[in-house]
Structures are given as structure tokens and as C-alpha cells.
Amino acid sequence: MCTPGDSTEIIILSDDEEEDSEKDSENNQSCLIIEDGKKTDESLQSDSLVPSSASDEDLVVTFSRRADVLPHARYDCPIHPFIAADCETAAPLAGNQLICDQCFCYICDKLASSCVMWTCSGRCHCNSHKKSEFWNNLRNSFLLGELKMFNFSLSEIDSHLRHAEIMLQLFRQEVSAILSSFIRGQIVQQDCKQEVVHDYTPVFHFVTSFLNKADKQNSRAAAVLNLGAAEVFMKHFQVSGPTGPSPMSSASNAKVALLQRVTTSVQRLIVMANFPPGFVQKLQNFYQKTTFFPADIKSMRNSLCVRPWNDVLLVSVLRGQNVSGVRKDKGKKTHLTEEMSVVLLRSELLQQECRYRELCRYLKVVQTDDSARFQQLQDLIPFFLCMQGDLTEAMTSLFPSVNAPACRFSPQLFLTYLRIFQTAKAPKLIVCQPEQLYCPNAVWEPIKDAAPLRCVDLVKFALKAQRCSAAVYKDSQCWTSLLTIVNSSTAFPQPSPEFLCESRHVVKSILLSHQNSNVTIPRSFHEVYPHQALLLLVTGALSFRILNGALCPALPVINTFKDNMWAFRWMFENLAVSEERLQSFFQDVTLEVANSTVHLWSIKMTS
């Protein structure tokens, strides 16, 4: 154990094993700090007159040492006094150069003993302190380096941003050397004379390589690196004279291409990376105020003006509190308007997070600058409703009275929706246009909380889709899939002759009724023979299709009737109204059978 020795401070511990609830707070203390033990005789005599208490008799000295001095800035040194001045850099002030072993330089953020500017005339770091704006700015410039341009605080800097700052320093040095070569130009022989060609392509490739590396960094570092690089290359200029053959040999063209890449990358990071609003604001301010924009691309200045996810108008739309996309504030209207690239990014993120209901609300009201691409995205609203689990609402949303998505159905897209409605399963995809839904390699998974639609609803959907889309109406595969649904794997009993006769008129009235593109099936027709009625309705629609024009291939369609030949005969009776079309259909089927036989025979011969 250590002994007090010459120490001026001791720590005294009390034995508090026996607790007494009646003792005062002083007697309950387990640690007492005793002042200087060296006392004059008078003080000793005066102390001796003080009667000892019961607690004093239990005190035992167990340990004593001087307090440790922790690392500190020079202005906080407990050993050497500090004289503060606002911006004195000429020479140390009254002993400010004196240090202890734990003094740190406020500017360099390292031990004062290793600071080369500690007493350097004109830069005396020994005079620095935190209450001076001058010294604070100098400290930020020294510690932030390239990052000071972004107006970051030291608390925002992590290891990723520190590494980004080093990368930006190296980039600035290396691109400067390559740019110098571009400015000097290269002497080439052209038409029997020498010319100095200024080719920006090497600079373009170097910047592109740097941006590739930047995109592999942490999200915050990637955003800083992209914008830092843009601040550098946007100051480059085109030297007068001939350029190389590549479009990127012109500095003007190359800068536009590079800036478009930067804005695309940073836009994606702002939307997808969940940056703090303050960090995003600093990125946007840096881009607008620091980056140089030539007159022909001034419009790109606002490319990073992206609403944060906590924007009042955006939040109200996503929550369903605002169904118009317009907000009034003090008489001023604000519309939810965003660039198409931002709309696509929000759509992607909301799909990743399975926030399909919010995505549908957003797409219904947001305004953008690319109507064609936005129409494709809006056509996916029924699919997003399917993914939400509401197949009935999804089917309804395919057939609004104006600009119905079903009007743009392709046969493949129709078959995709038919499969979704029939199975309550959907392809696991992130999509931005309808054509992506029928990806052959997509994995189909059950939709949470969704139930397959009834057969009658599937028939209504198919017949309405045929009314909207001529491509679906003409396609043989679409008819085959629909007939497969209404033709059960087991044969249906043949209805009564009276029902078959009456059904001709009912089916005709249903199919020829085009009011609001709805398909209304009378209950009296459907309740007696529910399965047979749906089969006859689709078969009647097929009859109209055959009378309208050739159906090829026809064999797959006919094969769906193999278990219900009575329905097939009923169809031929309908076709009898046009002997010409009936004969043409019969010839088409005969030709297909012959070709199929020849094909099968050739396969057998070659095998």
C-alpha cells in the first residue's frame, strides 16, 4: 500500500458496515477529502481542542496519491495559466507556450509537444482557444480539410467521411496534372501540317474512374465524393482549337455527361439512404452554391432539390390525409411536383419496404415532367393493389371510366393478371413498367392476406379486358387460358335443352351490352347451372371472335372442350349463322391438324 508521505492530499475511508439510521449525513459518507496535512502548531493546538467523535475513531487511511491530469486543451491546463486573445498569432502571449505532458493543441488536435506551429511566428497555435471565432474557423479548416466546403461540423465527421476527405485531396492533385496535359495539347500530323489537339477524353476517363470508386463507398461518403468531384471538374474549360474524334474529347460535352451521372447518383442516395435532413440540406446547399453551372445547363442547378421523406405535403399524401397533392399555406398553394427520376426512386424504395398502399396514394397525385414514363408507372397501380392483398380493388382499378390501364394490355400482361387473380400469387419483382411483370424468371409467391377471385369474377375480368384491348381479344393464348378456367377438369353435366336454347339469347345480350364496359350476368342465368352458364358465356364470346376473323392457332382452344363436348357443339350451332366463316374455321383447324401430324411424324423419324 502507498503511504501519505509528502502528499498534500489524502483520502480517508470510513467503515460503514454498521449503519445507523439516526446518524447524520456527514457520518454516512464513505469518502472524505482532507485538506493539507501540514499545519502550524496553532492549528494543531486548536484541532486538539476539538473533541473526537465516534466516527473519527473508526477512520482508517488506506491509500493516497496525487490526482491524474487527463488530456486537455492548452487553455484548460491546470498547471500553467493561459492568457486569452481573439486572434493573436505573432508570438506567444505571457507563458502560453508552456505545456504539461497532457496539453493538446486546439488547432491540430494532437499533443502540443508534436505541434510544429506551437510557437511559429504568424501561426502561434499556443494562443488558440475555443472562445475565439478566428481560432475556431482555423481549427475547422485544419481538421475538416476538403470537407469544410460542405459546412460540416466536427461532430458529423466519421471515419468514412475522413477517408472521403483524403480521397478528394488526392483526386484534386491527380486530376490537376491530367488537366494540365489537356490544356497543353498534343501535337498531331493532320493534312500535311501539325496541329495541337486538345483531347479531354483522358480527363473524362479519370473522373469516371474516381466516380466508380466513390459509388462503392459508404452512402454518406459516396455523396460527398460525387459532389466534391463535380465542384472540381465543373471548373474545367474547353481550350480553343481542334479536339479528338470522341464526343467526350470536348470538355463541354464531357462535363454535362459527368454532371448528369453525379446528380443521378446523389439523387438516389438522398432518396434511398435515409440521410438526416440536416445532412441533405448541406449537400444541396453545396451543390447549388459551390458548383459552377454554364448558361446552357443552368436548369441542372435544382436537380438535387428533392423533398425529404418528412416533408409535410409528402407525408400527408402517403398517409392518405391529402388526396389532391395540393397544400395551402397562408393562401399559397404548393403542388406535389417531383422529377421523374425522383418518382422512380421513391417507387423503388416503397416497393422494397412493401408499402404498396402508400405508393398507390403517391402515384395518384404526384406531378412530374415525363408524362409517357409516368403513365407506365401509373399503369402499375393495379399490381401494387394486388400486392397489398386487395385483388377486388385491383381488378376495379384496371377499368376506370377514363384512361383505363386495361386499354394498354398486351396478351402477356393480361395473362399475368389473370394468373394473379386466379392463384392469389404474384411475381416477386421491383417494377417501373408493366412489361416487367411477365419476366419469365420471376419467382411467384403467395400474396399476404389475399384470396383468389371467384370464377365468375375471373370471367368478368377477361371479358372486360377483351372489350378494352384488341390485342387480348385476338390472341389465341388468352382464349385458351380463359377457357381452361371455365372448363373444369371433370366434365359438367349437360344442361337441359331449354336452358341451352334460352342461353343463346342471354349470352348474346350480355356480350353486346357495352354500357360502361361492365359485364352483368343475370342471376336467373347463373343460379341454375352456375358452372355451365359461365362456360356457355365464354363459349358464346369465342363464337363472336371466330365470326369476327381467323383464330390461330385454333387447336389449343378446341382442346379445352375435350371434357365438355356439348358446349363445343353448342358453339358450332352459333357459328352456323355464317356458313362462310364456319367453313373457313373448319379448314383452318384441318390444316393445323395436318401440320401437327407431319410435325409429329418428322420427330419420330429423326428420333
Secondary structure, DSSP 8 states (H G I E B T S, - for coil): ----TT-S-EEEE---SS--TTS-TTTT-SEEEE--S---HHHHHHHHTS---HHHHT-EEEE--------EEGGG-SSS-----SS--SS--TTTT---TTEEETTTTEEGGG-TTSS-TT--GGG--TT-HHHHHHHHHHHHGGGGGGT--GGG--HHHHHHHHHHHHHHHHHHHHHHHHHH-EEEEETTEEEEE---HHHHHHHHHHHHHHHTS-HHHHHHHHHHHHHHHTT----SS---SSGGGSHHHHHHHHHHHHHHHHHHHHHHS---HHHHHHHHHHHHHHS---GGGGGGGGTT----TT-HHHHHHHTTS-SSSEEEETTEEEE-B--HHHHHHHHHHHHHTT-HHHHHHHHHH-B-S-HHHHHHHHTTHHHHHHHHT-HHHHHHHTS-SSS-GGGG--HHHHHHHHHHHHHSEEE----SSGGGGG-TT--EEE-TT-----HHHHHHHHHHHHHH-HHHHH-HHHHHHHHHHHS-SS------HHHHHHHHHHHHHHHH--GGG-----HHHHHSSHHHHHHHHHHHHHHHHHHHS--SS-HHHHHTTTT-HHHHHHHHHHHTT-HHHHHHHHHHHHHHHHHHHHHHHHHHHH-
